[in-house]
Amino acid sequence: MGRELVRQLSAEGCHVAMCDVSAENMADTVELAVADAPAGTRVTSFVADVADEAQLVAFAEAVRRDHSTDHINLLFNNAGIGGGGSFVLDSRDEWDKTFAVTWGGVYGSTRVFLPLLLASDHGRVINTSSVNGFWASLGPGIPHTAYSAAKFAVKGFTEALISDFALNAPHLSASVVMPGHVGTSIVINSSLIHGRNPKELTDEQLAQVRERTAKMGVDLSGASDEDLRQGIQAQAESFRDNAPLSAAGAATIILDGVRKGDWRILVGDDAVLLDSMVREAPLDAYLPSFMDKVRQRGAFGFTNQ
């Protein structure tokens, strides 16, 4: 989604500065963005881990230098990784890394770039939360604690900024973005960041997969280790390739919402449906039967039965 935001913003003539941990991925994004942008549009990149505030400070300094500016108008906080699903079983390192990127990146970036926003005539902070910012689950049998906790924090922070800005910086505003299933590489990238490349899973990691899927009622005893590796890789690729909404489509929805000044932007039909279902029956949201109803109503690519 970040790449598509850069492409669509630059195509409209916006000067864009991006950061990511992958210089290679950003180089591809710059090439794609510049090809479709009006002449003179500036698109720059900077290698930074958003979980590290010092690196964000360096990024902000690069923005000032490379764009010869003392202000920005739009700040998109879109970085996020999965992992740390179980507070009970997963390592603290994995949990803390997921939370540090997915929540800490939003907080740190907003803190670092606030002076540049305050210096503008008008500005907006756009923070990507998730449906997991109002529903802390992937369904029964799949704990999802670090990511959900981070996305709830992003949602709450952004909503709180609305009043804070209105009182103390009325030329600024904020939007919280809550996508459902969007076709991105977040599953693959998260696995790589946490040292769990599906193609290279160790015997110990595979044993953990078997144990956890067994708790979900799935027997993998008939699958070889190599079958399991290939299956996990295929699932990650399917998440990217067979999503109900493309990254380009998601970016268009986000930017349309920003143009309209919406403070709350639901991305995808599944996000709209799930939001409605949680509001209709909040006390049922974490019952096993709730996910059955989600499937029956066709969310997340499921076919209506």
C-alpha positions as CSV (number, residue, x, y, z in Angstrom):
1,M,0.0,0.0,0.0
2,G,2.9,2.3,0.7
3,R,4.2,1.9,-2.8
4,E,0.8,2.6,-4.3
5,L,0.3,5.7,-2.1
6,V,3.7,7.0,-3.4
7,R,2.7,6.3,-7.0
8,Q,-0.7,7.9,-6.8
9,L,0.4,11.0,-4.9
10,S,3.4,11.6,-7.2
11,A,1.1,11.1,-10.3
12,E,-0.9,14.1,-9.1
13,G,2.3,16.2,-8.8
14,C,2.9,15.8,-5.1
15,H,6.5,15.8,-4.0
16,V,7.0,12.6,-1.9
17,A,9.6,11.4,0.5
18,M,9.4,7.8,1.6
19,C,11.3,5.6,4.0
20,D,11.6,1.9,4.4
21,V,14.1,-0.7,5.5
22,S,14.6,-2.0,2.0
23,A,16.6,0.3,-0.3
24,E,15.9,-2.1,-3.2
25,N,12.1,-2.0,-2.8
26,M,12.2,1.8,-2.6
27,A,14.4,2.1,-5.7
28,D,11.7,0.1,-7.6
29,T,9.0,2.4,-6.2
30,V,10.9,5.6,-7.2
31,E,11.3,4.3,-10.7
32,L,7.6,3.5,-11.0
33,A,6.5,6.7,-9.5
34,V,8.8,9.0,-11.5
35,A,7.6,7.3,-14.7
36,D,4.0,8.5,-14.2
37,A,4.7,11.8,-12.4
38,P,4.6,15.3,-14.0
39,A,8.0,16.7,-14.9
40,G,9.6,18.3,-11.9
41,T,7.9,16.1,-9.3
42,R,10.4,15.1,-6.7
43,V,10.3,11.5,-5.2
44,T,13.0,10.6,-2.7
45,S,13.8,7.6,-0.5
46,F,15.6,7.1,2.7
47,V,16.6,3.8,4.5
48,A,15.2,3.9,8.0
49,D,13.6,1.5,10.5
50,V,10.5,3.4,11.8
51,A,10.9,1.6,15.2
52,D,14.1,3.6,15.7
53,E,13.5,7.3,16.5
54,A,17.1,8.3,15.7
55,Q,16.6,6.9,12.2
56,L,13.4,8.9,11.9
57,V,15.1,12.0,13.0
58,A,17.7,11.4,10.2
59,F,14.9,10.9,7.7
60,A,13.3,14.2,8.7
61,E,16.6,15.9,8.2
62,A,16.9,14.3,4.8
63,V,13.4,15.5,3.9
64,R,14.4,19.1,4.8
65,R,17.6,18.8,2.7
66,D,16.4,16.9,-0.3
67,H,13.2,18.8,-0.7
68,S,14.5,22.2,0.4
69,T,11.5,22.6,2.6
70,D,10.7,23.7,6.2
71,H,7.2,22.1,6.1
72,I,5.1,19.1,5.0
73,N,1.4,18.9,4.3
74,L,0.7,15.2,4.5
75,L,2.2,12.6,6.8
76,F,1.3,9.0,6.0
77,N,2.3,6.4,8.7
78,N,1.7,3.2,6.9
79,A,4.5,0.8,8.1
80,G,3.5,-2.4,9.9
81,I,4.4,-6.0,10.4
82,G,2.6,-9.0,11.9
83,G,4.0,-11.4,14.5
84,G,3.9,-11.9,18.2
85,G,0.5,-13.5,17.8
86,S,0.4,-15.2,21.2
87,F,1.3,-13.2,24.4
88,V,1.6,-16.6,26.1
89,L,3.7,-18.6,23.6
90,D,5.6,-16.2,21.4
91,S,8.9,-14.7,22.4
92,R,9.0,-11.3,24.0
93,D,11.5,-10.2,21.3
94,E,9.0,-11.0,18.5
95,W,6.1,-9.4,20.4
96,D,8.1,-6.2,21.1
97,K,9.4,-5.9,17.6
98,T,5.9,-6.1,16.1
99,F,4.6,-3.6,18.5
100,A,7.6,-1.3,18.1
101,V,7.2,-1.1,14.3
102,T,3.4,-1.1,14.1
103,W,2.7,1.3,16.9
104,G,6.0,2.8,17.7
105,G,6.6,3.8,14.1
106,V,3.4,5.8,14.1
107,Y,4.1,7.5,17.3
108,G,7.8,8.2,16.6
109,S,7.1,9.5,13.1
110,T,4.3,11.8,14.2
111,R,6.5,13.1,17.0
112,V,9.5,13.7,14.7
113,F,7.6,15.3,11.9
114,L,5.3,17.4,14.0
115,P,7.5,20.5,13.7
116,L,7.3,20.2,9.9
117,L,3.5,19.9,10.0
118,L,3.1,22.8,12.4
119,A,5.1,25.0,10.0
120,S,2.6,24.3,7.2
121,D,-0.5,26.4,6.3
122,H,-2.5,23.2,6.5
123,G,-1.6,19.6,7.2
124,R,-3.0,16.1,7.9
125,V,-1.7,13.0,9.6
126,I,-2.9,9.8,8.1
127,N,-2.3,6.7,10.2
128,T,-2.9,3.2,9.0
129,S,-4.7,1.1,11.6
130,S,-6.6,-2.0,10.6
131,V,-9.8,-3.9,11.1
132,N,-7.7,-5.4,13.9
133,G,-7.9,-1.9,15.4
134,F,-11.5,-2.5,16.3
135,W,-11.6,-6.4,16.2
136,A,-8.6,-8.0,17.9
137,S,-8.9,-11.4,16.2
138,L,-8.3,-13.4,13.1
139,G,-11.0,-15.8,14.2
140,P,-11.1,-18.5,16.8
141,G,-7.9,-20.5,17.4
142,I,-5.6,-17.8,16.0
143,P,-4.2,-15.4,18.7
144,H,-3.3,-12.0,17.3
145,T,-2.2,-9.9,20.3
146,A,0.8,-7.8,19.3
147,Y,-0.6,-6.6,16.0
148,S,-4.0,-6.0,17.3
149,A,-2.8,-4.1,20.4
150,A,-0.6,-1.9,18.1
151,K,-3.5,-1.2,15.7
152,F,-5.9,-0.4,18.6
153,A,-3.2,2.1,19.8
154,V,-2.9,3.6,16.4
155,K,-6.7,4.1,16.2
156,G,-7.0,5.6,19.7
157,F,-4.0,7.9,19.1
158,T,-5.4,9.2,15.8
159,E,-8.8,9.8,17.3
160,A,-7.3,11.7,20.2
161,L,-5.3,13.8,17.8
162,I,-8.5,15.1,16.3
163,S,-9.4,17.1,19.4
164,D,-5.8,17.9,20.3
165,F,-5.3,19.5,16.9
166,A,-8.6,21.3,16.9
167,L,-7.6,23.0,20.2
168,N,-3.9,23.5,19.8
169,A,-3.1,23.3,16.1
170,P,-6.4,24.0,14.2
171,H,-4.6,24.0,10.8
172,L,-3.9,20.3,11.3
173,S,-6.2,17.3,11.1
174,A,-6.0,13.5,11.4
175,S,-7.4,10.4,9.7
176,V,-7.3,6.8,10.8
177,V,-7.3,4.2,8.0
178,M,-8.7,0.7,8.7
179,P,-8.1,-1.7,5.9
180,G,-9.5,-5.2,5.7
181,H,-7.7,-7.9,3.5
182,V,-5.6,-6.0,1.0
183,G,-3.2,-7.8,-1.4
184,T,0.2,-6.9,0.0
185,S,3.3,-8.8,1.0
186,I,2.9,-8.1,4.7
187,V,2.7,-11.8,5.6
188,I,5.9,-12.7,3.6
189,N,7.8,-9.6,4.8
190,S,6.8,-10.2,8.5
191,S,8.0,-13.7,8.3
192,L,11.4,-12.6,6.9
193,I,11.8,-9.9,9.6
194,H,11.2,-12.4,12.3
195,G,13.6,-14.9,10.9
196,R,10.9,-17.3,9.7
197,N,11.4,-17.5,6.0
198,P,8.9,-20.3,5.1
199,K,11.4,-21.9,2.8
200,E,14.0,-22.1,5.6
201,L,11.9,-23.0,8.7
202,T,13.9,-25.1,11.2
203,D,12.7,-28.3,12.7
204,E,11.9,-26.5,15.9
205,Q,9.8,-23.9,14.1
206,L,8.0,-26.5,12.1
207,A,7.2,-28.4,15.3
208,Q,5.6,-25.2,16.7
209,V,3.5,-24.9,13.6
210,R,2.3,-28.4,13.9
211,E,1.5,-27.9,17.6
212,R,-0.4,-24.7,17.1
213,T,-2.4,-25.9,14.1
214,A,-3.4,-29.0,16.1
215,K,-5.0,-26.7,18.7
216,M,-7.1,-25.4,15.8
217,G,-8.2,-28.9,15.0
218,V,-6.0,-29.3,11.9
219,D,-4.0,-32.5,11.8
220,L,-0.7,-32.1,9.8
221,S,0.8,-35.4,10.8
222,G,0.5,-36.6,7.2
223,A,2.4,-33.7,5.8
224,S,6.2,-33.8,5.4
225,D,8.3,-30.9,6.6
226,E,8.9,-29.8,3.0
227,D,5.1,-30.0,2.3
228,L,4.6,-27.8,5.3
229,R,7.2,-25.2,4.2
230,Q,5.7,-25.1,0.7
231,G,2.2,-24.8,2.2
232,I,3.1,-21.9,4.4
233,Q,4.8,-20.1,1.5
234,A,1.7,-20.7,-0.7
235,Q,-0.6,-19.3,2.0
236,A,1.5,-16.1,2.2
237,E,1.5,-15.7,-1.5
238,S,-2.2,-16.3,-1.7
239,F,-2.8,-13.5,0.9
240,R,-1.0,-11.2,-1.5
241,D,-2.3,-12.5,-4.8
242,N,-5.9,-13.5,-4.1
243,A,-7.1,-10.7,-1.9
244,P,-10.5,-9.1,-2.5
245,L,-8.9,-5.6,-2.8
246,S,-5.6,-4.7,-4.5
247,A,-3.0,-2.4,-2.9
248,A,-3.7,0.1,-5.7
249,G,-7.4,0.0,-5.0
250,A,-6.8,0.5,-1.3
251,A,-4.6,3.5,-1.9
252,T,-7.3,5.1,-4.1
253,I,-9.8,4.7,-1.3
254,I,-7.4,6.2,1.2
255,L,-6.6,9.2,-0.9
256,D,-10.3,9.8,-1.8
257,G,-11.0,9.8,2.0
258,V,-8.2,12.2,2.6
259,R,-9.4,14.6,-0.1
260,K,-12.9,14.6,1.5
261,G,-11.4,15.3,4.9
262,D,-12.7,12.0,6.4
263,W,-11.3,11.3,9.8
264,R,-12.3,7.6,9.6
265,I,-11.5,5.6,6.4
266,L,-12.6,2.0,6.1
267,V,-10.8,0.3,3.2
268,G,-12.6,-2.6,1.5
269,D,-16.1,-4.1,1.6
270,D,-14.9,-6.6,4.3
271,A,-13.8,-3.7,6.5
272,V,-17.2,-2.1,6.1
273,L,-19.0,-5.3,6.9
274,L,-16.9,-6.3,9.8
275,D,-17.2,-2.8,11.4
276,S,-21.0,-3.1,11.1
277,M,-21.0,-6.6,12.6
278,V,-18.9,-5.7,15.6
279,R,-21.1,-2.7,16.2
280,E,-24.3,-4.8,15.9
281,A,-23.1,-7.5,18.4
282,P,-20.0,-6.4,20.3
283,L,-20.5,-9.0,23.0
284,D,-20.4,-11.8,20.3
285,A,-17.3,-10.5,18.5
286,Y,-15.0,-13.1,20.1
287,L,-17.3,-16.1,20.1
288,P,-16.5,-18.9,17.6
289,S,-19.9,-18.4,16.0
290,F,-19.0,-14.8,15.1
291,M,-16.5,-15.9,12.5
292,D,-19.0,-18.3,11.0
293,K,-21.3,-15.3,10.5
294,V,-18.4,-13.4,8.9
295,R,-17.9,-16.2,6.4
296,Q,-21.6,-16.5,5.7
297,R,-21.8,-12.8,4.9
298,G,-18.9,-13.1,2.4
299,A,-16.2,-11.1,4.1
300,F,-12.4,-11.6,3.4
301,G,-13.0,-13.4,0.1
302,F,-15.4,-16.0,1.5
303,T,-18.3,-16.8,-0.8
304,N,-21.8,-16.3,0.6
305,Q,-23.4,-19.7,1.4
